[in-house]
């Protein structure tokens, strides 16, 4: 019998959590439950980063995904749905088609994964302290990320302006209530 | 210079050595997890009960009443009696509620505040977690709590709960911004996120004195925004009794209601601890320039006492807010955040950067 180390046990524990809650996320009939299960999947992923001693990424995962995106999803569910609502049962045709697609996808991924030759790297681990990440993020030299950082900020600015344009009322609409 | 040093890491390390030598590293780590967990749960509950008692007494004195004063000397066992009462109360099953989410929601809130509670440095070497991303970790952990509030409100299947949860969620999400910016302003000064290092840097003076104007500004902003983020008065329109019964936890009863109550008070404790650590030197004693005698006398007071005294001073200020100011309307709440706090915060951020770059801080 193979004995497992403490680290492996923790790893398998969180893997089990992720697998179970991923399945629950897609099979749940209630949309807010699905969102909650998704939250547990994302928290499980954060746990992996903490196991790898990469606390920065773990905290980022919790803030962005758990505290940001899941909150956004839950907010939109709260505004649109009711506690008694259930998903409609899916027709046979759709079920078979989606099962086929997911089986093919899973098969392909497994095939590539199992045939890949994973070579453990000999290079020393990069220093993942907050200071280094911060410097790299705003550095314009080799291995610096200032250009993608600025491009993303431009994209976000465009998204914010777009959201305001969609959400604001046109001034002439208030004068003429019939014009909808 | 340092005089007496109360270093708790000696004790924790000796316990660790003992456990490792007897059971090996894996089992020792497991035992330590369980021990620290139980210890922190106990402290968590006890501090929570104490805060509830403190609030009732302080509120009573502000309103010229006596407050709870019958159970035990000065009524200090009142909240423990209340807690036992809540334990024995019936957990009312809500028909037509989403039972699973209704059950899970209080735990999500508790986990969020408990994770943040774990990083608080009570004294040198006396903290459960000390990651190098300390402050960021606290922000991340507290951001989970809002999900619990939203889930609790929605799964109760009640209008009051849902409206309360929506108000609460919107409020927390917007005020999180101000809390984050106030903390970032201080991080420019500290240059590190690790809580133990931040405290160590304040050995020769607290940051509220070292960073003078921008530090005081961000201290005030942190207190205001933090009070709003913990859903406390005057920002408690999410649970405005006169209109919403009790907000998102209207349908909860017994021990689950106690969970929400406890989490709210412990979030306040975490907020006060973060403010203490960032601005008031954490567990560092007060030192005044070159008054050697005075400094030595201050060194004799244990760091744990220093920490608790500072934290309870901050908590007292937060409680004064609640019982002095009237509740804000939703538009006042939003304009306070977006029209006042946020611009002041951004200006403060620039001011702090300039001061740090020019070396104008002490």
Interface residues (C-beta under 8 A of the other chain):
Chain A: X5 X6 X30 X32 X33 X36 X39 X55 X56 X59 X60 X62 X63 X66 X67 X68 X70 X71 X74 X75 X77 X78 X83 X84 X129 X130
Chain B: X25 X26 X29 X30 X96 X97 X98 X100 X101 X104 X131 X132 X133 X136 X137 X139 X140 X141 X143 X144 X146 X147 X150 X151 X153 X154 X155 X157 X162 X165 X166 X169 X173 X192 X193
